[in-house]
Amino acid sequence: MKILIVTINDNNNYGNRLQNYALQKYLFSTFKIKQIDTIWYDPQYMYKSKRNIFDWRVWIKYLINWKNEREYLKKEYLKDNIRMYNIGKFTKKISTKLDFKIKDNLDKEYDYFITGSDQVWNPNFWSKRYNYANIRFLKFTSKEKRIAYAASIAIPEIPKDKEQFFKDSLNEMKAISMREKAGAELVKKLTGKDVPVVVDPTILLSKEEWQKIELKPEWYSGEKYILTYFLGNPSPVIEKIAKKNNWKIYNLMDKDNFDLYTSRVEEFIYLINHAQLVATDSFHASVFSILMNTPFLVVKRQQKGMADMTSRIDTLMELFGYQDRYIVNGECDLSDEEILNMDFSKVKDIQEREKKRSKDFLEKALNLKVSNR
């Protein structure tokens, strides 16, 4: 059997690369599938940042300093490209097929096509130029080969002008599973179908499997630290704990810390695994904190247009029973002791249960029968 995965192509995001790697590895190890590839159909974010310095339009913006273009090119462009290059190194661990035009013969090459995980069905992340909507609903292949694993919509409502497209596209899928409850409810609303909510592929691999690929950063000398991964300044809660314990605060989004900002994917795992505390608004940073048994807090996004995307983290927190781990408006209801002493005793059992559910879904969707079930 041969399987092709369609996800968001992005060498600019740790979680995207990790979920892609995890799904491939899980399918290989669990079902012994002959060939699994991920198609890279998006020319953006592969080798360099979205700005192309050889494009004359970039230099026009530079000359007139459109949206502070001069400052960006002078101080941030190189850092962004090195960060992307370092994240791109991890893509080499993923079996990838380049096809920017999505050739028609793909249907003959593969037995099944899987779209997901990540926000493949979030219309805010679609480009008309590259035909993302049709690609991420697998329109280029036969209906009986279209499978969605842990697909995410990540918005509360489907725009009215896209409702019919979603309804038709969902009804054309062979099998659907969603990553968030809110997404499953939207599918139900549009199609009348009950679809399962399954875990992100990163949860399908064990702590030990992830530890095998983690990489200690060369700059790290063993000091204790709090790791933050979000835009904006740390909340007073984080700063107080750091000061009280004489710990450093490392912010993965701090462009002034070149070594940290350009961390590789394997270093991302290491930094979460060895932190005293993680504070984040990132779904995958939350996932890896749970898997690595690292105490963590989730910062509720307050920016306009961002809060609606928290459904994916809400589902994760509910799954593992960590609904109290939020920082809202800079404050947390937990004491410092409660923040730093999390109970991870149920994580492994919950993970094994969810792996079984995911396995059952994939086994049925792919028409497989596994002897060691």
Sine and cosine of phi, psi and omega as CSV:
sin_phi,cos_phi,sin_psi,cos_psi,sin_omega,cos_omega
0.00,0.00,0.61,-0.79,0.04,-1.00
-0.83,-0.55,0.72,-0.69,-0.05,-1.00
-0.81,-0.59,0.65,-0.76,0.08,-1.00
-0.90,-0.44,0.77,-0.63,0.00,-1.00
-0.98,-0.19,0.72,-0.69,0.10,-0.99
-0.91,-0.41,0.87,-0.49,0.05,-1.00
-0.66,-0.75,-0.18,-0.98,0.10,-0.99
-0.99,0.15,0.82,-0.57,0.02,-1.00
-1.00,0.09,0.87,-0.49,-0.11,-0.99
-0.33,-0.94,0.96,-0.27,0.12,-0.99
-1.00,0.04,0.45,0.89,-0.02,-1.00
-0.86,-0.52,0.17,0.98,-0.14,-0.99
-0.55,-0.84,0.84,-0.54,-0.03,-1.00
-0.89,0.46,-0.76,0.65,-0.08,-1.00
-0.87,0.49,-0.63,0.77,0.00,-1.00
-0.87,0.49,-0.72,0.70,-0.01,-1.00
-0.92,0.39,-0.61,0.79,-0.05,-1.00
-0.94,0.33,-0.65,0.76,0.01,-1.00
-0.93,0.36,-0.56,0.83,0.03,-1.00
-0.91,0.42,-0.74,0.68,0.05,-1.00
-0.86,0.51,-0.70,0.71,-0.08,-1.00
-0.91,0.42,-0.67,0.74,-0.01,-1.00
-0.91,0.42,-0.68,0.73,0.04,-1.00
-0.88,0.48,-0.74,0.67,-0.04,-1.00
-0.89,0.46,-0.66,0.75,-0.01,-1.00
-0.91,0.42,-0.70,0.71,0.00,-1.00
-0.89,0.45,-0.66,0.75,0.03,-1.00
-0.88,0.47,-0.77,0.63,-0.12,-0.99
-0.96,0.27,-0.53,0.85,-0.07,-1.00
-1.00,0.06,-0.66,0.75,-0.11,-0.99
-0.94,-0.35,-0.01,1.00,0.05,-1.00
0.79,0.61,0.67,0.74,-0.03,-1.00
-0.95,0.31,0.63,-0.78,-0.11,-0.99
-0.90,0.44,-0.72,0.69,-0.08,-1.00
-0.56,-0.83,0.76,-0.64,0.07,-1.00
-0.72,-0.69,0.85,-0.52,0.02,-1.00
-0.84,-0.54,0.41,-0.91,0.19,-0.98
-0.93,-0.38,0.78,-0.63,-0.02,-1.00
-1.00,0.07,0.76,-0.65,0.09,-1.00
-0.98,-0.19,0.99,-0.15,-0.10,-1.00
-0.97,-0.23,-0.10,1.00,-0.09,-1.00
-0.94,-0.33,0.90,-0.43,-0.01,-1.00
-0.95,0.32,-0.24,0.97,0.01,-1.00
-0.97,0.23,0.45,-0.89,0.12,-0.99
0.85,0.53,0.48,0.88,0.01,-1.00
-1.00,-0.08,-0.80,0.60,-0.03,-1.00
-0.88,-0.47,-0.41,0.91,-0.05,-1.00
-0.58,-0.81,0.25,-0.97,-0.01,-1.00
-0.92,0.39,0.18,-0.98,-0.12,-0.99
-0.86,0.50,-0.49,0.87,0.05,-1.00
-0.98,0.20,0.78,-0.63,0.06,-1.00
-0.96,-0.27,0.95,-0.32,-0.10,-1.00
-0.93,0.38,-0.15,0.99,0.04,-1.00
-1.00,-0.06,-0.01,1.00,0.03,-1.00
-1.00,0.06,0.80,-0.60,-0.04,-1.00
-0.86,0.51,-0.48,0.88,-0.01,-1.00
-0.91,0.40,-0.54,0.84,0.05,-1.00
-0.89,0.46,-0.64,0.77,-0.03,-1.00
-0.97,0.25,-0.46,0.89,0.13,-0.99
-0.90,0.43,-0.70,0.72,0.03,-1.00
-0.89,0.45,-0.59,0.81,0.01,-1.00
-0.91,0.41,-0.69,0.73,-0.04,-1.00
-0.91,0.42,-0.65,0.76,0.01,-1.00
-1.00,-0.03,-0.04,1.00,0.00,-1.00
0.84,0.54,0.72,0.70,0.01,-1.00
-0.91,0.43,0.84,-0.54,-0.01,-1.00
0.78,0.63,0.68,0.74,0.07,-1.00
0.87,0.50,0.62,0.78,-0.06,-1.00
-0.87,0.49,-0.59,0.81,-0.03,-1.00
-0.88,0.47,-0.71,0.71,-0.02,-1.00
-0.88,0.47,-0.67,0.74,0.00,-1.00
-0.89,0.45,-0.77,0.64,-0.05,-1.00
-0.90,0.44,-0.56,0.83,-0.03,-1.00
-0.97,0.25,-0.65,0.76,-0.18,-0.98
-0.94,-0.35,-0.39,0.92,-0.16,-0.99
-0.87,-0.50,-0.44,0.90,-0.10,-1.00
-0.84,0.54,-0.74,0.67,-0.02,-1.00
-0.90,0.43,-0.68,0.73,0.01,-1.00
-0.88,0.48,-0.69,0.73,-0.01,-1.00
-0.89,0.45,-0.64,0.77,-0.01,-1.00
-0.94,0.33,-0.61,0.79,0.05,-1.00
-0.93,0.37,-0.64,0.77,0.06,-1.00
-0.86,0.51,-0.72,0.69,0.01,-1.00
-0.90,0.43,-0.62,0.79,0.04,-1.00
-0.89,0.46,-0.68,0.73,-0.01,-1.00
-0.92,0.39,-0.65,0.76,0.06,-1.00
-0.92,0.40,-0.61,0.79,0.00,-1.00
-0.89,0.46,-0.41,0.91,0.05,-1.00
-0.87,0.50,-0.55,0.83,-0.02,-1.00
-0.94,0.34,-0.47,0.88,0.01,-1.00
-0.87,0.50,-0.40,0.91,0.03,-1.00
-0.91,0.41,-0.33,0.94,0.06,-1.00
-0.99,0.16,-0.13,0.99,-0.05,-1.00
-0.95,-0.32,0.79,-0.61,0.04,-1.00
-0.92,0.39,0.94,-0.34,-0.17,-0.99
-0.86,-0.51,0.70,-0.72,0.04,-1.00
-0.92,-0.39,0.87,-0.50,0.02,-1.00
-0.99,0.12,0.80,-0.60,0.03,-1.00
-0.32,-0.95,1.00,0.07,-0.08,-1.00
-0.94,0.33,-0.23,0.97,-0.03,-1.00
-0.94,-0.35,-0.06,1.00,-0.03,-1.00
0.79,0.62,0.99,0.13,-0.06,-1.00
-0.93,0.38,0.55,-0.84,-0.04,-1.00
-0.91,0.42,-0.39,0.92,-0.07,-1.00
-0.98,0.20,-0.02,1.00,0.02,-1.00
-0.87,0.49,-0.56,0.83,-0.01,-1.00
-0.87,0.49,-0.53,0.85,0.01,-1.00
-0.99,0.16,-0.41,0.91,-0.06,-1.00
-0.99,0.16,-0.47,0.88,-0.12,-0.99
-0.82,-0.58,0.52,-0.86,-0.01,-1.00
-0.99,0.12,-0.59,0.81,0.01,-1.00
-0.61,-0.79,0.40,-0.91,0.02,-1.00
-0.80,-0.61,0.76,-0.65,-0.02,-1.00
-0.89,-0.46,0.83,-0.56,0.10,-1.00
-0.97,-0.22,0.70,-0.71,-0.04,-1.00
0.72,-0.69,-0.08,-1.00,-0.25,0.97
-0.97,0.26,-0.83,-0.56,0.14,-0.99
0.83,0.57,-0.07,-1.00,-0.13,-0.99
-1.00,0.02,0.80,0.60,-0.04,-1.00
-0.90,0.44,-0.45,0.89,-0.04,-1.00
-0.96,-0.27,0.32,0.95,0.11,-0.99
-1.00,0.07,0.94,-0.33,-0.08,-1.00
-0.90,0.44,-0.30,0.95,0.06,-1.00
-0.94,0.35,-0.27,0.96,-0.01,-1.00
-0.96,-0.29,0.34,0.94,-0.01,-1.00
-0.98,-0.19,0.61,-0.79,0.09,-1.00
-0.91,-0.41,0.83,-0.56,0.04,-1.00
-0.90,0.43,-0.58,0.82,-0.03,-1.00
-0.85,0.53,-0.65,0.76,-0.05,-1.00
-0.98,-0.20,0.13,0.99,0.12,-0.99
0.88,0.47,0.62,0.78,-0.06,-1.00
-0.85,0.52,-0.64,0.77,-0.07,-1.00
-0.82,0.57,-0.77,0.64,-0.01,-1.00
-0.94,0.34,-0.60,0.80,-0.01,-1.00
-0.91,0.42,-0.72,0.70,-0.09,-1.00
-0.97,0.23,-0.19,0.98,0.18,-0.98
-0.98,-0.21,0.19,0.98,0.11,-0.99
0.87,0.50,0.60,0.80,-0.04,-1.00
-0.92,0.40,-0.28,0.96,-0.06,-1.00
-0.99,0.12,0.04,1.00,-0.02,-1.00
-0.74,-0.68,0.12,-0.99,-0.05,-1.00
-0.91,0.41,0.57,-0.82,-0.04,-1.00
-0.86,0.51,-0.58,0.81,-0.04,-1.00
-0.96,0.28,-0.07,1.00,0.01,-1.00
-0.95,-0.31,0.02,1.00,-0.12,-0.99
-1.00,-0.03,0.89,-0.46,-0.01,-1.00
-0.78,-0.63,0.66,-0.75,0.09,-1.00
-0.92,-0.39,0.84,-0.54,0.09,-1.00
-0.92,-0.40,0.87,-0.50,0.04,-1.00
0.77,0.64,0.65,0.76,0.04,-1.00
-0.92,0.38,0.49,-0.87,-0.03,-1.00
-0.79,-0.62,0.71,-0.70,0.11,-0.99
-0.99,-0.13,-0.65,0.76,0.18,-0.98
0.90,0.43,0.26,0.97,0.14,-0.99
-0.76,-0.65,0.46,-0.89,-0.11,-0.99
-0.94,0.33,-0.48,0.88,-0.04,-1.00
-0.62,-0.79,0.54,-0.84,0.10,-1.00
-0.99,0.15,0.76,-0.65,0.04,-1.00
-0.81,0.58,0.63,-0.78,-0.07,-1.00
-0.82,0.58,-0.62,0.78,-0.06,-1.00
-0.97,0.26,-0.09,1.00,0.01,-1.00
-0.90,-0.44,-0.01,1.00,-0.06,-1.00
-0.86,0.51,-0.74,0.68,-0.04,-1.00
-0.90,0.43,-0.65,0.76,0.04,-1.00
-0.88,0.48,-0.70,0.71,0.03,-1.00
-0.89,0.47,-0.72,0.69,-0.04,-1.00
-0.87,0.49,-0.75,0.66,0.00,-1.00
-0.89,0.45,-0.69,0.72,-0.06,-1.00
-0.92,0.39,-0.66,0.75,0.02,-1.00
-0.91,0.42,-0.64,0.77,0.00,-1.00
-0.93,0.36,-0.30,0.95,0.00,-1.00
-1.00,0.02,-0.11,0.99,-0.02,-1.00
-0.98,0.20,0.61,-0.79,0.07,-1.00
-0.94,0.33,-0.70,0.72,-0.02,-1.00
-0.51,-0.86,0.63,-0.77,-0.03,-1.00
-0.76,-0.65,0.72,-0.70,0.24,-0.97
-0.70,-0.71,0.55,-0.84,-0.07,-1.00
-0.90,-0.43,0.32,-0.95,0.00,-1.00
-1.00,-0.04,-0.41,0.91,-0.02,-1.00
-0.82,-0.57,0.49,-0.87,0.06,-1.00
-0.88,0.48,-0.64,0.77,0.00,-1.00
-0.87,0.49,-0.61,0.79,0.04,-1.00
-0.92,0.40,-0.67,0.75,0.03,-1.00
-0.90,0.45,-0.59,0.81,0.02,-1.00
-0.93,0.37,-0.59,0.81,0.06,-1.00
-0.91,0.40,-0.65,0.76,0.05,-1.00
-0.89,0.46,-0.68,0.73,0.03,-1.00
-0.87,0.49,-0.68,0.73,-0.02,-1.00
-0.90,0.44,-0.62,0.79,-0.07,-1.00
-0.99,0.11,-0.56,0.83,-0.13,-0.99
-0.88,-0.47,-0.27,0.96,-0.07,-1.00
0.99,0.17,0.06,1.00,-0.05,-1.00
-0.99,-0.11,0.67,-0.74,0.15,-0.99
-1.00,0.05,0.85,-0.53,0.00,-1.00
-0.87,-0.50,0.54,-0.84,-0.04,-1.00
-0.95,0.30,0.48,-0.88,0.15,-0.99
-0.98,-0.20,0.87,-0.50,-0.03,-1.00
-0.86,-0.50,0.23,-0.97,-0.09,-1.00
-0.99,0.16,0.42,-0.91,0.12,-0.99
-0.84,0.55,0.58,-0.81,-0.04,-1.00
-0.82,0.58,-0.48,0.88,0.00,-1.00
-0.88,0.48,-0.45,0.89,-0.01,-1.00
-0.99,0.16,-0.19,0.98,0.03,-1.00
-0.98,0.21,-0.22,0.98,0.05,-1.00
-0.96,-0.28,0.55,-0.84,-0.07,-1.00
-0.98,0.19,0.25,-0.97,0.09,-1.00
-0.83,0.56,-0.68,0.73,-0.04,-1.00
-0.91,0.42,-0.60,0.80,0.03,-1.00
-0.91,0.41,-0.63,0.77,0.02,-1.00
-0.95,0.32,-0.58,0.81,0.01,-1.00
-0.90,0.43,-0.44,0.90,0.00,-1.00
-0.91,0.42,-0.44,0.90,-0.05,-1.00
-0.95,-0.32,-0.05,1.00,0.00,-1.00
-0.92,0.40,0.42,-0.91,-0.08,-1.00
-0.68,-0.73,0.82,-0.58,0.03,-1.00
-0.95,0.30,0.81,-0.59,0.03,-1.00
-0.89,0.46,0.60,-0.80,-0.02,-1.00
-0.89,0.45,-0.51,0.86,-0.05,-1.00
-0.98,0.19,-0.28,0.96,-0.12,-0.99
-0.98,0.18,0.78,-0.63,-0.08,-1.00
-0.91,-0.41,0.25,0.97,0.12,-0.99
0.99,-0.14,0.04,1.00,0.00,-1.00
-0.94,0.34,0.41,-0.91,0.03,-1.00
-0.99,0.13,0.58,-0.81,-0.10,-1.00
-0.45,-0.89,0.34,-0.94,0.20,-0.98
-0.97,-0.26,0.75,-0.66,0.01,-1.00
-0.98,-0.18,0.80,-0.60,0.09,-1.00
-0.89,-0.45,0.56,-0.83,-0.03,-1.00
-0.56,-0.83,0.99,0.14,0.05,-1.00
-0.23,-0.97,0.28,-0.96,0.06,-1.00
-0.99,0.14,0.64,-0.77,0.01,-1.00
0.95,-0.31,-0.02,-1.00,-0.06,-1.00
-1.00,0.02,0.47,-0.88,0.05,-1.00
-0.87,0.49,0.54,-0.84,0.02,-1.00
-0.97,0.25,0.32,-0.95,0.05,-1.00
-0.84,0.55,-0.50,0.87,0.02,-1.00
-0.86,0.51,-0.74,0.68,-0.02,-1.00
-0.92,0.38,-0.70,0.71,-0.02,-1.00
-0.89,0.46,-0.61,0.80,0.00,-1.00
-0.91,0.40,-0.70,0.71,0.00,-1.00
-0.91,0.42,-0.65,0.76,0.00,-1.00
-0.90,0.45,-0.70,0.71,-0.01,-1.00
-0.92,0.39,-0.66,0.75,-0.02,-1.00
-0.88,0.47,-0.60,0.80,-0.06,-1.00
-0.98,-0.20,0.02,1.00,-0.03,-1.00
0.86,0.51,0.68,0.74,0.04,-1.00
-0.98,-0.22,0.47,-0.88,0.09,-1.00
-0.99,0.12,0.36,-0.93,0.12,-0.99
-0.92,-0.39,0.87,-0.49,0.06,-1.00
-0.95,-0.31,0.86,-0.50,0.00,-1.00
-0.96,-0.29,0.91,-0.42,-0.04,-1.00
-0.88,0.47,-0.29,0.96,0.00,-1.00
-0.99,-0.17,0.17,0.98,-0.02,-1.00
-0.99,0.12,0.97,-0.24,-0.04,-1.00
-0.94,0.33,-0.27,0.96,0.04,-1.00
-0.98,0.19,-0.26,0.97,0.10,-1.00
-0.97,-0.23,1.00,0.04,-0.14,-0.99
-0.83,0.56,-0.74,0.67,-0.05,-1.00
-0.87,0.49,-0.66,0.75,-0.03,-1.00
-0.96,0.29,-0.70,0.71,-0.04,-1.00
-0.90,0.44,-0.51,0.86,-0.03,-1.00
-0.99,-0.15,0.41,0.91,-0.02,-1.00
-0.85,0.53,0.58,-0.81,0.09,-1.00
-0.98,0.21,0.22,-0.98,-0.02,-1.00
-0.89,0.46,-0.68,0.74,0.01,-1.00
-0.90,0.43,-0.52,0.85,0.06,-1.00
-0.96,0.29,-0.55,0.84,0.09,-1.00
-0.83,0.56,-0.72,0.69,0.03,-1.00
-0.89,0.45,-0.72,0.69,-0.02,-1.00
-0.86,0.50,-0.72,0.69,-0.06,-1.00
-0.90,0.44,-0.58,0.81,0.08,-1.00
-0.94,0.33,-0.69,0.73,-0.05,-1.00
-0.89,0.45,-0.54,0.84,-0.11,-0.99
-0.96,-0.29,0.11,0.99,0.04,-1.00
-0.97,0.22,0.45,-0.89,0.13,-0.99
-0.98,0.19,-0.45,0.89,-0.01,-1.00
-0.32,-0.95,0.59,-0.81,0.09,-1.00
-0.88,-0.47,0.74,-0.68,0.10,-0.99
-0.84,-0.54,0.82,-0.57,-0.18,-0.98
-0.41,-0.91,0.32,-0.95,0.25,-0.97
-0.89,-0.45,0.24,0.97,-0.03,-1.00
-1.00,-0.04,0.74,-0.67,0.04,-1.00
-0.86,0.50,-0.76,0.65,-0.10,-1.00
-0.96,0.27,-0.48,0.88,0.12,-0.99
-0.91,0.41,-0.57,0.82,0.08,-1.00
-0.92,0.40,-0.69,0.72,0.02,-1.00
-0.85,0.53,-0.76,0.65,-0.06,-1.00
-0.94,0.33,-0.47,0.88,0.12,-0.99
-0.89,0.45,-0.68,0.74,0.02,-1.00
-0.91,0.41,-0.75,0.66,-0.04,-1.00
-0.89,0.45,-0.59,0.80,-0.03,-1.00
-1.00,0.01,0.01,1.00,-0.01,-1.00
0.86,0.51,0.65,0.76,0.04,-1.00
-0.98,-0.21,0.83,-0.56,0.04,-1.00
-0.80,0.60,0.63,-0.77,-0.05,-1.00
-0.49,-0.87,0.33,-0.94,0.11,-0.99
-0.76,-0.65,0.57,-0.82,0.03,-1.00
-0.97,-0.26,0.82,-0.57,0.02,-1.00
-1.00,0.04,0.89,-0.45,0.03,-1.00
-0.93,0.38,0.84,-0.55,0.02,-1.00
-0.93,0.37,0.73,-0.69,-0.03,-1.00
-0.93,-0.36,-0.16,0.99,-0.05,-1.00
-0.92,0.39,0.54,-0.84,0.03,-1.00
-0.86,0.51,0.76,-0.65,0.05,-1.00
1.00,0.06,-0.09,1.00,-0.06,-1.00
-0.97,-0.24,-0.55,0.83,-0.11,-0.99
-0.88,0.48,-0.52,0.85,-0.03,-1.00
-0.90,0.44,-0.32,0.95,-0.03,-1.00
-1.00,0.10,0.02,1.00,-0.05,-1.00
-0.97,0.24,-0.06,1.00,-0.01,-1.00
-0.85,0.52,-0.55,0.83,0.00,-1.00
-0.92,0.39,-0.62,0.78,0.05,-1.00
-0.97,0.25,-0.60,0.80,0.04,-1.00
-0.86,0.51,-0.68,0.73,0.03,-1.00
-0.89,0.46,-0.67,0.75,0.02,-1.00
-0.89,0.45,-0.71,0.70,-0.01,-1.00
-0.90,0.44,-0.63,0.77,0.02,-1.00
-0.92,0.38,-0.63,0.78,-0.01,-1.00
-0.85,0.52,-0.69,0.72,-0.07,-1.00
-0.99,-0.16,0.00,1.00,0.06,-1.00
0.98,0.22,0.57,0.82,-0.05,-1.00
-0.90,-0.44,0.61,0.79,-0.06,-1.00
-0.92,0.39,-0.20,0.98,-0.03,-1.00
-1.00,-0.06,0.10,0.99,-0.12,-0.99
-1.00,-0.06,0.53,0.85,-0.06,-1.00
-0.98,-0.20,0.59,-0.81,0.25,-0.97
-0.97,-0.25,0.88,-0.48,-0.02,-1.00
-0.85,-0.53,0.81,-0.59,-0.05,-1.00
0.80,0.60,0.62,0.78,0.07,-1.00
0.99,0.16,0.05,1.00,-0.06,-1.00
-0.82,-0.57,0.46,-0.89,0.03,-1.00
-0.74,-0.67,0.64,-0.77,-0.04,-1.00
-0.98,0.22,-0.21,0.98,-0.04,-1.00
-1.00,0.08,0.48,-0.88,0.11,-0.99
-0.98,0.22,0.26,-0.97,0.03,-1.00
-0.84,0.54,-0.64,0.77,0.00,-1.00
-0.91,0.42,-0.66,0.75,0.01,-1.00
-0.92,0.38,-0.58,0.82,0.01,-1.00
-0.90,0.44,-0.68,0.73,-0.12,-0.99
-1.00,0.01,-0.15,0.99,-0.01,-1.00
-0.85,-0.53,0.98,0.19,0.00,-1.00
-1.00,0.07,0.51,-0.86,0.07,-1.00
-1.00,-0.07,0.94,-0.35,0.02,-1.00
-0.96,-0.27,0.25,0.97,-0.13,-0.99
-0.90,0.43,-0.42,0.91,-0.05,-1.00
-0.99,-0.14,-0.07,1.00,-0.11,-0.99
-0.87,0.50,-0.75,0.66,-0.08,-1.00
-0.89,0.46,-0.68,0.73,0.00,-1.00
-0.90,0.43,-0.68,0.74,0.03,-1.00
-0.90,0.44,-0.67,0.74,0.01,-1.00
-0.88,0.48,-0.70,0.71,0.00,-1.00
-0.91,0.42,-0.63,0.78,0.04,-1.00
-0.89,0.46,-0.70,0.72,-0.03,-1.00
-0.95,0.32,-0.53,0.85,0.09,-1.00
-0.89,0.45,-0.62,0.79,0.03,-1.00
-0.90,0.43,-0.67,0.74,0.02,-1.00
-0.90,0.43,-0.67,0.74,0.01,-1.00
-0.91,0.41,-0.66,0.75,0.02,-1.00
-0.88,0.47,-0.68,0.73,0.01,-1.00
-0.88,0.47,-0.67,0.74,0.01,-1.00
-0.89,0.46,-0.76,0.65,-0.05,-1.00
-0.92,0.40,-0.62,0.78,0.02,-1.00
-0.87,0.49,-0.68,0.73,0.01,-1.00
-0.95,0.32,-0.69,0.72,-0.03,-1.00
-0.89,0.45,-0.59,0.81,-0.04,-1.00
-1.00,-0.07,0.09,1.00,-0.01,-1.00
0.82,0.57,0.73,0.68,-0.03,-1.00
-0.94,-0.35,0.41,-0.91,0.10,-0.99
-0.75,-0.66,0.91,-0.42,-0.06,-1.00
-0.99,-0.16,0.81,-0.59,-0.11,-0.99
-0.92,0.39,-0.52,0.86,-0.08,-1.00
-1.00,-0.09,0.36,0.93,-0.02,-1.00
-0.89,0.45,0.00,0.00,0.00,0.00
